[in-house]
């Protein structure tokens, strides 16, 4: 396992949630620019992208191959993306409008809202870097859930996550596969990351204004793990009660991945009681 540079002391972060709530109470009559109630968590740099409703095809066919070249006969093996059975079958999903955080939750944001770093980092500070604006990692699923609930949000469903991820910077790219567009302008890979997590929001966003959706840290979602999409919901809801199932789901890739392997389809399973040094999250809110 890679050991990441030691994080700096949290100092006054533990007091910040109380200060923010106090400020919100004092300023309860004030409105934001668009006329809505001001969000007390904006002080931490938490911003939301408005995701429009829509329908899309989630998943891909097993053994599906898509190449840069128009003909499969012209395609070099290294240019191929293979869809496996956990990403199948492809199915239509209707997504209601919702909001998603524009970036992954940072170390600073997590510490301020939760009063300190994740439990695993308290036990082993070397699991997290000294980059305060990098994604918080080594997070348990319940810690991610509790963070989102504290800011009046929730984890995104798996289908919501893929819906956003498929809005690639270039519309013609099926599945937002990394070898078919200038991925290093939008996502971190082993070519650009210097083998470390990077500060959020430094590259260009996708079509929906969301940053680093495919690669910097892997991202937890609400759903229980299922070995395929057979029987998956078609309404954008989470599949199963994640607190009562044995395996969680994470989506996306970490900073060390090869760009030709990256796509919006990738999904991995993990245990709820175990964290990963490459695993982060972002929150979602229901639309109005």
QUIGI-V295466 format. One record per residue. N is the residue number from 1. PSI is psi in whole degrees, -180 to 180 (NA if undefined). OMEGA is omega in whole degrees, -180 to 180 (* if undefined). NEAR is the number of other C-alpha atoms within 8 Angstrom. Layout:
n: <N/N>
psi: <PSI/PSI>
omega: <OMEGA/OMEGA>
near: <NEAR/NEAR>
This chain:
n: <1/2/3/4/5/6/7/8/9/10/11/12/13/14/15/16/17/18/19/20/21/22/23/24/25/26/27/28/29/30/31/32/33/34/35/36/37/38/39/40/41/42/43/44/45/46/47/48/49/50/51/52/53/54/55/56/57/58/59/60/61/62/63/64/65/66/67/68/69/70/71/72/73/74/75/76/77/78/79/80/81/82/83/84/85/86/87/88/89/90/91/92/93/94/95/96/97/98/99/100/101/102/103/104/105/106/107/108/109/110/111/112/113/114/115/116/117/118/119/120/121/122/123/124/125/126/127/128/129/130/131/132/133/134/135/136/137/138/139/140/141/142/143/144/145/146/147/148/149/150/151/152/153/154/155/156/157/158/159/160/161/162/163/164/165/166/167/168/169/170/171/172/173/174/175/176/177/178/179/180/181/182/183/184/185/186/187/188/189/190/191/192/193/194/195/196/197/198/199/200/201/202/203/204/205/206/207/208/209/210/211/212/213/214/215/216/217/218/219/220/221/222/223/224/225/226/227/228/229/230/231/232/233/234/235/236/237/238/239/240/241/242/243/244/245/246/247/248/249/250/251/252/253/254/255/256/257/258/259/260/261/262/263/264/265/266/267/268/269/270/271/272/273/274/275/276/277/278/279/280/281/282/283/284/285/286/287/288>
psi: <137/135/131/151/146/137/156/161/150/-20/-117/6/-34/-25/-15/-39/-41/-40/-42/-43/-37/-43/-41/-39/-41/-28/28/-19/-14/150/158/178/-36/8/-6/164/134/140/117/-20/-4/-28/-23/4/16/117/157/136/135/115/118/156/159/172/146/166/116/136/-178/169/137/137/11/138/129/132/160/-43/154/-24/138/-28/-24/1/123/144/-36/-19/3/147/125/124/133/176/-23/-16/11/164/159/140/152/136/134/120/119/160/142/-179/144/142/137/-23/166/153/132/168/-43/-47/-45/-47/-38/-42/-40/-6/10/180/175/156/-42/-33/-34/-41/-34/88/-21/-10/-15/149/177/21/96/-28/12/162/138/136/180/40/132/154/-43/-31/-41/-44/-45/-38/-51/-41/-35/-32/25/47/-165/168/146/152/163/-39/-36/-44/-48/-34/-46/-43/-30/-9/70/157/-28/122/-27/3/106/127/7/52/134/-23/0/4/174/74/-31/-10/-16/-29/152/134/177/-20/-26/-16/-9/29/36/155/148/153/143/153/20/-24/-172/149/168/-169/-23/6/23/135/146/33/-30/-30/124/-64/155/156/130/148/177/-35/156/155/134/147/-12/-178/11/121/10/151/150/9/10/0/163/149/104/160/103/-28/-14/15/169/-27/142/174/135/148/160/-168/164/171/-19/3/153/133/-30/-13/-10/136/169/-7/-21/137/146/155/156/170/139/-28/2/140/168/141/-3/14/125/-155/167/161/164/161/148/148/168/NA>
omega: <176/172/-175/-174/-176/-179/179/178/-176/178/-170/-176/-176/-179/-172/178/179/179/-180/179/178/178/180/-180/-180/-173/-173/-180/-176/180/173/-174/-177/176/178/177/179/180/-177/-177/176/179/179/-179/178/-178/-173/172/178/-176/-178/176/179/176/178/176/179/178/-176/-179/175/-179/176/180/175/-175/174/-177/-177/-178/179/-180/-179/-169/174/-178/-177/-178/-173/172/-180/175/179/-171/179/-179/-174/-2/173/-176/-179/178/175/-176/172/177/178/177/176/175/-178/-180/170/178/-179/177/179/-179/-180/-178/-179/-177/-173/178/180/-179/175/-177/-178/-180/174/-180/-178/-177/-180/178/-177/-174/175/179/-173/-178/173/178/172/-179/-176/-176/171/-180/-178/177/176/178/-177/176/-178/179/-179/179/178/-180/-179/170/177/170/-180/-180/174/-180/-178/176/178/-177/180/175/-175/176/177/-171/-173/-175/180/179/179/-179/-168/-178/-175/175/-177/-170/-177/172/-171/-174/178/176/-179/180/-172/-170/-175/176/178/167/-179/177/-177/171/-178/-180/-179/177/174/-175/-178/179/-179/-175/169/-174/-177/-171/165/167/172/-172/176/174/-176/-161/163/175/169/-174/174/178/177/180/-178/178/179/-174/179/-178/176/-176/179/177/-170/180/-177/179/-169/-175/176/179/169/-177/178/-174/175/-173/-173/-175/176/-170/-178/178/-171/173/178/-175/-170/178/-178/179/178/-179/-177/-176/-177/178/179/-179/178/-172/179/179/167/-173/176/174/176/175/-179/*>
near: <2/3/6/9/9/10/11/5/4/8/5/6/12/13/9/10/12/7/8/11/9/8/9/10/7/6/7/8/4/7/9/8/5/5/6/7/8/8/6/9/9/8/7/6/7/11/8/8/11/9/10/7/9/8/8/8/8/12/11/11/12/11/7/9/8/8/11/8/7/6/7/8/4/7/11/6/5/5/10/10/11/9/13/9/10/9/16/14/12/11/9/9/13/11/12/10/12/13/12/14/13/11/13/13/12/12/14/9/11/14/13/13/13/10/11/11/10/11/7/11/12/8/6/7/10/11/14/14/10/8/9/10/9/11/15/14/14/15/15/11/11/8/9/12/10/8/11/13/9/8/8/7/11/10/14/14/13/13/12/11/11/11/11/11/11/10/12/11/9/7/7/4/10/7/9/12/14/12/12/9/9/8/11/8/7/13/13/16/15/12/7/7/12/6/7/8/10/11/10/12/9/5/9/9/12/11/8/10/8/14/14/15/11/12/15/15/14/15/11/15/14/14/13/13/10/6/6/9/13/6/4/6/9/9/8/12/9/12/11/7/10/10/5/5/10/8/11/17/15/13/13/16/12/13/15/10/11/9/10/10/10/15/11/12/12/10/10/7/9/9/9/11/6/7/12/8/9/9/16/15/13/13/12/13/11/8/7/4>
